């Protein structure tokens, strides 16, 4: 039993960014809220999320990911991701990867639906709640609910995402704001 790699990628894509803009799509760009959250923090700031991925057959994988701000410019920030996954009793550390998060991204269907308190790391966070829906023209349709707090580097306190490949649930484990 193996959880689809595309589910893992979809989960990370939601956490790391809402899209990558192409030059020909300049008319459909929007300010990237993920860039705005990261750029408000100093280099070395980080957040660690933990959670699980459940495949369509019920297979489960536990994951932990740490996102660390490495570089800031006016047009992008660079965030390094270190992750580990555990499935069927075996833990795998993934090599660190860096990603540029641009200030502008393709428009996506993101709607603020309110605010809620979320308990994580023994604290209560006041979060803005967003619903994110991909359109059917994307390779994988994803619907997600995200609880965000601007004081947390990266902003993510909690996330739940569903796609045809399964579900991803994440919760803030730790953060360092510099």
C-alpha positions in Angstrom: 0.0 0.0 0.0 1.4 3.4 -1.0 0.0 6.8 -0.7 0.1 8.7 -4.0 3.0 11.1 -4.3 0.6 13.6 -5.9 -1.3 13.8 -2.6 2.0 14.6 -0.7 2.8 17.2 -3.4 -0.7 18.7 -3.2 -0.4 19.0 0.6 3.0 20.7 0.4 1.8 22.9 -2.4 -1.0 24.3 -0.3 1.3 24.9 2.6 4.2 26.5 0.5 2.2 28.4 -2.0 -1.0 28.9 -3.9 0.5 28.8 -7.3 3.4 29.7 -9.5 2.9 32.5 -12.0 4.0 32.2 -15.7 5.0 35.3 -17.7 2.0 34.9 -20.0 -0.4 35.0 -17.1 0.5 38.6 -15.9 -3.2 39.7 -16.2 -4.3 37.1 -13.7 -1.9 37.8 -10.9 -2.8 38.7 -7.3 -0.7 39.6 -4.2 0.5 36.4 -2.6 -0.7 36.3 1.0 2.0 33.7 1.8 4.7 36.1 0.6 3.2 38.9 2.8 3.2 36.7 5.9 6.8 35.4 5.4 8.1 38.9 4.4 6.9 40.3 7.8 9.4 38.1 9.6 13.2 38.1 9.7 15.6 35.6 8.2 15.8 32.5 10.4 12.1 32.6 11.4 10.4 29.2 11.1 7.3 27.1 11.6 7.0 23.4 12.1 3.8 21.6 11.1 2.8 18.0 11.9 0.0 16.0 10.6 -1.1 13.1 8.5 -2.0 12.2 5.0 -4.7 9.6 4.4 -4.9 8.0 1.0 -8.2 7.0 -0.7 -7.7 3.4 0.5 -7.3 4.5 4.1 -3.5 4.2 4.1 -1.9 6.8 6.5 1.4 8.6 6.6 2.5 10.8 9.4 4.5 13.9 8.4 6.5 16.7 10.0 7.7 19.7 8.0 9.8 22.7 9.1 9.8 25.8 7.0 12.6 28.3 7.5 12.9 31.8 6.0 16.3 31.9 4.2 16.2 35.0 2.0 14.0 38.1 1.5 13.7 40.5 -1.4 11.0 42.8 -2.6 9.9 40.3 -5.3 10.2 37.0 -3.4 11.2 35.2 -0.3 13.1 31.9 -0.1 11.9 29.3 2.3 13.7 26.0 3.0 11.6 22.9 3.8 12.9 20.0 5.9 10.4 17.1 6.2 10.1 13.6 7.5 7.4 11.1 6.8 6.5 7.9 8.6 4.5 5.1 7.0 4.1 1.5 8.1 6.6 2.1 10.9 9.4 3.4 8.7 10.6 7.0 9.0 12.1 8.7 6.0 13.8 12.1 6.1 13.5 14.0 2.9 16.4 16.2 1.7 15.9 19.9 2.4 14.5 21.9 -0.5 14.4 25.6 -1.1 11.5 27.3 -2.8 11.0 30.9 -3.9 7.7 32.3 -2.9 6.9 35.2 -5.2 5.1 38.4 -4.2 2.6 37.9 -7.1 1.0 34.6 -8.0 -1.8 33.3 -10.3 -5.3 34.2 -8.9 -6.9 31.3 -7.0 -10.3 30.9 -5.4 -9.5 31.9 -1.8 -12.3 33.1 0.4 -12.0 34.4 4.0 -15.0 32.7 5.7 -14.5 34.1 9.3 -12.3 33.7 12.3 -11.9 31.0 14.9 -9.7 30.2 17.8 -7.4 27.2 17.3 -5.5 25.3 20.0 -1.9 24.3 19.0 1.4 23.9 20.8 -0.5 24.4 24.1 -1.7 27.9 23.1 -4.8 29.4 21.6 -4.4 31.3 18.3 -6.9 33.7 16.9 -7.0 32.7 13.2 -8.5 34.0 10.0 -10.2 31.1 8.3 -9.9 30.6 4.5 -11.4 28.2 2.1 -9.3 27.4 -1.0 -10.7 25.7 -4.1 -8.7 24.7 -7.1 -10.5 24.7 -10.5 -10.9 21.5 -12.5 -8.3 22.6 -15.1 -5.5 22.1 -12.6 -3.8 18.7 -12.6 -5.3 17.8 -9.2 -8.4 19.4 -7.8 -7.9 20.4 -4.2 -10.3 21.9 -1.7 -8.8 23.1 1.6 -9.6 25.0 4.7 -6.8 27.0 6.3 -6.5 28.7 9.7 -3.9 31.4 9.6 -2.3 33.8 12.0 0.0 36.5 10.8 2.2 36.4 13.9 3.3 32.8 12.9 6.0 32.7 10.3 4.4 31.1 7.2 1.0 31.9 8.8 -0.4 28.3 8.9 -1.8 27.2 12.3 -4.1 24.4 10.9 -5.0 23.1 7.5 -7.3 20.5 6.2 -7.2 19.6 2.5 -9.1 17.1 0.4 -8.4 15.9 -3.2 -9.3 12.8 -5.2 -6.0 11.3 -3.8 -7.0 11.6 -0.1 -6.8 14.1 2.7 -4.1 16.1 4.5 -4.4 17.5 8.0 -1.7 19.7 9.6 -1.3 21.5 12.9 1.3 23.9 14.1 3.8 22.2 16.3 6.3 25.0 16.9 7.4 28.4 15.6 10.3 30.8 16.0 9.8 34.5 15.0 13.0 36.5 14.7 
